[in-house]
Amino acid sequence: MTKAGIGEFLREQRRTAQLSLRQLSDLAGVSNPYLSQIERGLRKPSAEVLQQIAKALRISSEALYVRAGLLDEPSGDHSVEDAVLADPGLDEQQKRALLDVYASFRAANAAWHGTEREG
């Protein structure tokens, strides 16, 4: 299985987020023509531009850096939050719902363990 290029990956993420090219351009502060060229593989974005796009798409900038070849694939643990945010198969509402449920479980467990120690 070959890894999709950064442009194709960004296009998938943008479509999953249900954003037009123009909407993402506005959110990321990157010109519409430049973003289009990145998606078509005609331009290689800088780390700064990737960070702006990641923020606009609410995905991990590290995931974009790896995809663009700016960072090596990490060999350690990945956070649940990063995995959920980077999943192209989920829309924004689903990502938010999963993260909310995850945070509530963590808070409940922390509260339970706190009471268990006191008692």
Secondary structure as the mmCIF struct_conf table of DSSP 4:
data_model
#
loop_
_struct_conf.conf_type_id
_struct_conf.id
_struct_conf.beg_label_comp_id
_struct_conf.beg_label_asym_id
_struct_conf.beg_label_seq_id
_struct_conf.end_label_comp_id
_struct_conf.end_label_asym_id
_struct_conf.end_label_seq_id
HELX_LH_PP_P HELX_LH_PP_P1 THR A 2 GLY A 5
HELX_RH_AL_P HELX_RH_AL_P1 ILE A 6 THR A 16
TURN_TY1_P TURN_TY1_P1 ALA A 17 GLN A 18
HELX_RH_AL_P HELX_RH_AL_P2 LEU A 21 ALA A 28
TURN_TY1_P TURN_TY1_P2 GLY A 29 GLY A 29
HELX_RH_AL_P HELX_RH_AL_P3 ASN A 32 GLU A 39
TURN_TY1_P TURN_TY1_P3 ARG A 40 GLY A 41
BEND BEND1 LEU A 42 ARG A 43
HELX_RH_AL_P HELX_RH_AL_P4 ALA A 47 LEU A 57
TURN_TY1_P TURN_TY1_P4 ARG A 58 ARG A 58
BEND BEND2 ILE A 59 ILE A 59
HELX_RH_AL_P HELX_RH_AL_P5 SER A 61 ALA A 68
TURN_TY1_P TURN_TY1_P5 GLY A 69 GLY A 69
BEND BEND3 LEU A 70 LEU A 71
HELX_LH_PP_P HELX_LH_PP_P2 ASP A 72 PRO A 74
BEND BEND4 GLY A 76 GLY A 76
HELX_RH_AL_P HELX_RH_AL_P6 VAL A 80 ALA A 86
TURN_TY1_P TURN_TY1_P6 PRO A 88 GLY A 89
BEND BEND5 LEU A 90 LEU A 90
HELX_RH_AL_P HELX_RH_AL_P7 GLU A 92 GLU A 118
#
